[in-house]
Amino acid sequence: MTAIRTALVIGGGIAGPVAALALRKAGIQATVFEAHPGEANAGASLTVAPNGLNALEIIGAADAVRAAGRPIPGMAMGDGRGNRFAEFSGLPGLPASHVFARADLNRALHDYAASQGVEIEHGKRFVGAEETAGAVTARFADGSTAAADILIGADGIRSAVRPLIDPAAPSPEYVGLIGLAGFASGSGVEPDPDVMYFAFGDRAFLGYWAMPDGRVAWFSNVPEPDAAVAAAARKTPPGDWLERLRDLYADDVPGAALLRHSEPGDLFVLGGMEIMPDVPSWHRGRMVLVGDSAHAPSPSSGQGASLAIESAVELARCLRDLPGAPAAFAAYERLRRPRVQAIAAAAARTNEDKSSGGPAGPVDPEQIFGFVHRHRVDWDERVTP
Ligand SMILES: Cc1cc2nc3c(=O)[nH]c(=O)nc-3n(C[C@H](O)[C@H](O)[C@H](O)COP(=O)(O)OP(=O)(O)OC[C@H]3O[C@@H](n4cnc5c(N)ncnc54)[C@H](O)[C@@H]3O)c2cc1C
């Protein structure tokens, strides 16, 4: 295969626009095809950690992204009775994590990509692809097609590209926790605005932080072993969920107060939390996966978006330095797989803690977050096969 000049990027969530921007920096022209007719992924909040922000620096998007969110450098972990296991104000030498409304992060990435000349086509649901000796052609649900040298599946945890690369690839797996989120007003709880709090209650986990408008944003993980119950979680009316949450956190500080001062209209049922089990192969021929389609750790890691960003930039670096897709894709997978596996394993331990009232021993932030947050994609270093 000769040098790669053009790419089709399937999915305009987080990995998609970042991949297109990074490819552009590597001299490859990329077009993004997003299934949603308008903005995708509106809904919950998410955090981009220092490692994700550092990868965004490489493609010049960090300032635009930071402006759409709010820095929260600190983190405090405790139990449901108000006791603290650990508190720290960010790891020394690193930028602050930023929290975003998901829609704001998506909009910032799209706007920045568009400002750099990246074309994002909406309403393009990818349904299949054919490879020839010289190109790959994507087919979309509206009957249109597009061709390029390579195709990048940045189409999330339910990827349509993944089964084309490996029909036997695993499907997403439920982790035994249902995610819910909401806002409390007038609760009297006043979190330090620089700190994100993680409270491991006896019966359920609660994360919370202060909003600039005085409300407190929270998210809850409720243990639920039955995957069928979790799959139906969104059908339960928010008011019924709120009653259940008030009961679950009745003895918790400050969970009881936050839930008492939340309204059904401010509650989001995110549904069963899922991971992507190890995907045996991330690439085949001219097609490759990036982001959640290849490696979705549990949301407990707080790293899905940051890892998607890192992988997208690393993929572009490999395509810049190695001739032809097979060598570049193989190097990319070799560079990324051990890291995403380690972070997925750490998130699995956090999920166990969330179901069992918290970590068993003392928590050392550097030990837990150091290898995660301090990682850098070394853009200037040349990739070797
Ligand atoms: C409740 C929850 C909380 C989370 N919190 C955090 C957090 O705090 N920090 C963090 O880093 N991560 C978090 N994550 C994980 C994070 O959201 C994902 O890891 C991240 O969105 C992955 O980005 P992506 O671009 O790979 O996939 P996505 O963001 O899912 O984007 C995929 C895109 O592809 C599009 N698409 C899908 N199928 C097709 C198709 N056939 N054709 C065309 N387009 C298609 C979708 O519409 C979507 O826009 C959380 C996840 C959940 C569920």
The ligand as an SDF file (V2000), in Angstrom:
LIG
                    3D

 53 58  0  0  0  0  0  0  0  0999 V2000
  -22.7030    8.1240   31.4550 C   0  0  0  0  0  0  0  0  0  0  0  0
  -21.3500    8.2980   30.8530 C   0  0  0  0  0  0  0  0  0  0  0  0
  -20.4470    9.1510   31.4550 C   0  0  0  0  0  0  0  0  0  0  0  0
  -19.1740    9.3170   30.9140 C   0  0  0  0  0  0  0  0  0  0  0  0
  -18.2850   10.1510   31.5300 N   0  0  0  0  0  0  0  0  0  0  0  0
  -17.0650   10.3190   31.0040 C   0  0  0  0  0  0  0  0  0  0  0  0
  -16.1340   11.2140   31.5990 C   0  0  0  0  0  0  0  0  0  0  0  0
  -16.4030   11.8970   32.5950 O   0  0  0  0  0  0  0  0  0  0  0  0
  -14.9050   11.3400   31.0280 N   0  0  0  0  0  0  0  0  0  0  0  0
  -14.5660   10.6390   29.9140 C   0  0  0  0  0  0  0  0  0  0  0  0
  -13.4290   10.7960   29.4300 O   0  0  0  0  0  0  0  0  0  0  0  0
  -15.4250    9.8040   29.3180 N   0  0  0  0  0  0  0  0  0  0  0  0
  -16.6640    9.6160   29.8300 C   0  0  0  0  0  0  0  0  0  0  0  0
  -17.5340    8.7710   29.2380 N   0  0  0  0  0  0  0  0  0  0  0  0
  -17.1030    8.0300   28.0500 C   0  0  0  0  0  0  0  0  0  0  0  0
  -17.1240    8.9110   26.8280 C   0  0  0  0  0  0  0  0  0  0  0  0
  -18.4020    9.4680   26.6460 O   0  0  0  0  0  0  0  0  0  0  0  0
  -16.7470    8.0910   25.6050 C   0  0  0  0  0  0  0  0  0  0  0  0
  -15.5970    7.3410   25.8750 O   0  0  0  0  0  0  0  0  0  0  0  0
  -16.4850    9.0040   24.4210 C   0  0  0  0  0  0  0  0  0  0  0  0
  -17.6760    9.6780   24.0740 O   0  0  0  0  0  0  0  0  0  0  0  0
  -15.9460    8.2070   23.2470 C   0  0  0  0  0  0  0  0  0  0  0  0
  -15.8740    9.0260   22.1050 O   0  0  0  0  0  0  0  0  0  0  0  0
  -16.1070    8.4030   20.6660 P   0  0  0  0  0  0  0  0  0  0  0  0
  -15.9810    9.5230   19.7340 O   0  0  0  0  0  0  0  0  0  0  0  0
  -15.2690    7.1960   20.5130 O   0  0  0  0  0  0  0  0  0  0  0  0
  -17.6050    7.8720   20.6860 O   0  0  0  0  0  0  0  0  0  0  0  0
  -18.9430    8.7220   20.7830 P   0  0  0  0  0  0  0  0  0  0  0  0
  -18.7440    9.9390   21.5970 O   0  0  0  0  0  0  0  0  0  0  0  0
  -19.9980    7.7550   21.2010 O   0  0  0  0  0  0  0  0  0  0  0  0
  -19.2020    9.1740   19.2880 O   0  0  0  0  0  0  0  0  0  0  0  0
  -19.5530    8.2580   18.2810 C   0  0  0  0  0  0  0  0  0  0  0  0
  -20.2770    9.0190   17.1950 C   0  0  0  0  0  0  0  0  0  0  0  0
  -20.5060    8.1470   16.0920 O   0  0  0  0  0  0  0  0  0  0  0  0
  -21.8100    8.3670   15.6070 C   0  0  0  0  0  0  0  0  0  0  0  0
  -22.2460    7.1140   14.9510 N   0  0  0  0  0  0  0  0  0  0  0  0
  -22.5910    5.9480   15.5090 C   0  0  0  0  0  0  0  0  0  0  0  0
  -22.9000    5.0500   14.5810 N   0  0  0  0  0  0  0  0  0  0  0  0
  -22.7320    5.6640   13.3790 C   0  0  0  0  0  0  0  0  0  0  0  0
  -22.8900    5.2420   12.0400 C   0  0  0  0  0  0  0  0  0  0  0  0
  -23.2950    3.9950   11.7470 N   0  0  0  0  0  0  0  0  0  0  0  0
  -22.6370    6.1220   11.0370 N   0  0  0  0  0  0  0  0  0  0  0  0
  -22.2240    7.3910   11.3230 C   0  0  0  0  0  0  0  0  0  0  0  0
  -22.0600    7.8460   12.5880 N   0  0  0  0  0  0  0  0  0  0  0  0
  -22.3090    6.9880   13.6060 C   0  0  0  0  0  0  0  0  0  0  0  0
  -22.6300    8.6890   16.8500 C   0  0  0  0  0  0  0  0  0  0  0  0
  -23.8140    9.3820   16.5340 O   0  0  0  0  0  0  0  0  0  0  0  0
  -21.6460    9.5470   17.6250 C   0  0  0  0  0  0  0  0  0  0  0  0
  -21.7470   10.8950   17.3190 O   0  0  0  0  0  0  0  0  0  0  0  0
  -18.8100    8.5930   29.7510 C   0  0  0  0  0  0  0  0  0  0  0  0
  -19.7280    7.7440   29.1300 C   0  0  0  0  0  0  0  0  0  0  0  0
  -20.9860    7.5720   29.6760 C   0  0  0  0  0  0  0  0  0  0  0  0
  -21.9630    6.6360   29.0090 C   0  0  0  0  0  0  0  0  0  0  0  0
  1  2  1  0
  2  3  1  0
  2 52  2  0
  3  4  2  0
  4  5  1  0
  4 50  1  0
  5  6  2  0
  6  7  1  0
  6 13  1  0
  7  8  2  0
  7  9  1  0
  9 10  1  0
 10 11  2  0
 10 12  1  0
 12 13  2  0
 13 14  1  0
 14 15  1  0
 14 50  1  0
 15 16  1  0
 16 17  1  0
 16 18  1  0
 18 19  1  0
 18 20  1  0
 20 21  1  0
 20 22  1  0
 22 23  1  0
 23 24  1  0
 24 25  2  0
 24 26  1  0
 24 27  1  0
 27 28  1  0
 28 29  2  0
 28 30  1  0
 28 31  1  0
 31 32  1  0
 32 33  1  0
 33 34  1  0
 33 48  1  0
 34 35  1  0
 35 36  1  0
 35 46  1  0
 36 37  1  0
 36 45  1  0
 37 38  2  0
 38 39  1  0
 39 40  1  0
 39 45  2  0
 40 41  1  0
 40 42  2  0
 42 43  1  0
 43 44  2  0
 44 45  1  0
 46 47  1  0
 46 48  1  0
 48 49  1  0
 50 51  2  0
 51 52  1  0
 52 53  1  0
M  END
$$$$
